[in-house]
Amino acid sequence: MEIRTKKEAHATVVAITGRLDAVTAPEYEKKMQELIGGGDIRLVVDFEALEYISSAGLRGLLVTAKLLKAKGGHVRFANVAGTVKEVFDISGFGSIFQMDATVAGALAALS
Amino acid sequence: MTASILAMAAGTFLQCLARSGIGSGYLGVHINNPVYLPVSIQAASIGGIGLAGGMTVIAGIFSAIFSRFLPHLRHLFPAEVCGVGILMLGISMVGSAVPRLLGLTSAGHVDPNSVAVAVVTLTLIVALSIWPTGHIRLYSVLIGLAGGYGTALCLDIIDPVSLRSVMDSGFLALPAITLPEWKFQWALLIPFLMTALVSSLDSVAGIVTCQKINQSEWVRPDMGSLGRGILADGVGVAVAGVLGTLGTGVSSAHIALSSATGATARRIGLVTAMLLLATAFVPPVAKLLSRMPVPVIGAVLVYAAVFLITSGMGLITSRMMDNRRVFMVGGSIVAGLSVMQFSGLITHSPDWFCSIARSPFAVASICAITLNLLFRIGTARNATICIEPQLINILEVRNFFENSGGSWGARRQVIQRADAAVNELLETVILMELASGTIDIRARFDEYNLDVVVLYSGLAFPALDQRPSPEQLLEDDDAVMRLPALLIRQYADRVNVDTVNHQQRVSLHFEH
């Protein structure tokens, strides 16, 4: 898994590439904790290049979302599609998180 | 000509009717199959039309018998083998399509008028099958043909006088058929049987294409429908022999056009058969068709080739590939292309052999079937991997599924589902420290099923599959632990959790 971040005007975009599973979820959680600890509390997570997510990956998303909520922040998910979208729908995560078709849409919603 | 039309009508009617165990039930128009040409000419030169007709009847009976065994020969025709055949059908059309399309002379010059006719025909067909919505797409080929005829008339590619002469024999006339005296010769038996086999393989590829274009979720050839289709094929060939004309077969060009236009209803085939029958009584129609401008034929063949090539590629790539399959697919295509490129290699071969060896489709198909059978040797349908309960070892399991799926030629989608389900299971077993020792993963594959069994000693896998509510997910950490079982049940078609020999067993079944 690879995580790239990019600061935009109103939020930070976190792009994830590869797999988000039990092996890689701790790395994701650590990166998100660093961002939130550094004051980046308006985040857009870009799933465009994410190939697979397991329930352990979902737990990672949930943990960081709870942390962000405690800090009064916001997170939106962009480009959730294909098998990743199926996992979101089956697990009910689709109704927990705010999702946008594009990163631009998510940034506009946070502005 | 009349005998040919009647034979085509009979074959098309049986193919589309699908009654009493005969006919595939798809829109498969029968035409005289050129693969019969060399052996039929040879037979006619030895013993006249009677011998050619008699031997063609034998070939038809052989195809009919072959059709009865076809449902038991499923392993000969996996999706990728059918894909190679269909791809080569498309590629082999290019050689006859392009010279017609360009109006190539023997000196290699391009005729600009022919190109203009072909461009008008092809542009009309392609444009009308892509952009318009509604029923006009169904008539794209018909409109393209009309445009081609019109342009050919304007550019003097067809003589208006020759068009007027189509009425010379009157509008209606009774078909004149002289049945030959059928003969048989042992020396021609093997050549005709081999030709019948190639013709049947040609029809197998055609009917598989029909199945694929009629089923959006096509997975594998339906051998029942194939068997009935080849029976219709055999009876059609026998009828052609009785009438003293060339053996018939399913026309792949027509199937490609049917796919491109979306006109796939078998009723169209039944109407086509009736129209063919009617043309035997209406000479002007047959004459008009026989005067179709050559560049128009070239344009239609190019259009058909495009669809067959992409359809074949789609079938090949629907399955996972390991080195065996790479060599089978690639090697067969190279063999077929070699025949096209170096036709001189078989110049001194016997005529009966040339009828097969000159056909890129026949060579590639026979090569693919043979290599597929050869490479099955040593391929285990069962595979096992044993890992220590550590997260890092899950990567080995992913490689295990990737390699096994490739050697089985399984559908990628099914292997990905199995991999995802086992990944969920292993993550849970390892993170919750349920296993007290190694974990065994056993997989068994056949064309219809993939069964995976995960065995370990320790605590049972919590197979709760009740979906937690959004509130529970946000507030209750334990609710998240229900997700693995929920996801596993979505990935697998059947899940069973039990204990065997003091070991925990999770059985996952996937339909393939």
Interface residues (C-beta under 8 A of the other chain):
Chain A: D21 A22 V23 Y52 S54 S55 A56 L58 R59 L62 K66 T83 E86 V87 I90 S91 G92 F93 S95 I96
Chain B: L391 I392 I394 L395 Q416 A420 N423 E424 E427 T428 I430 L431 R467 P468 S469 P470 L473 L474 V480 L483 P484 L486 L487 Q490
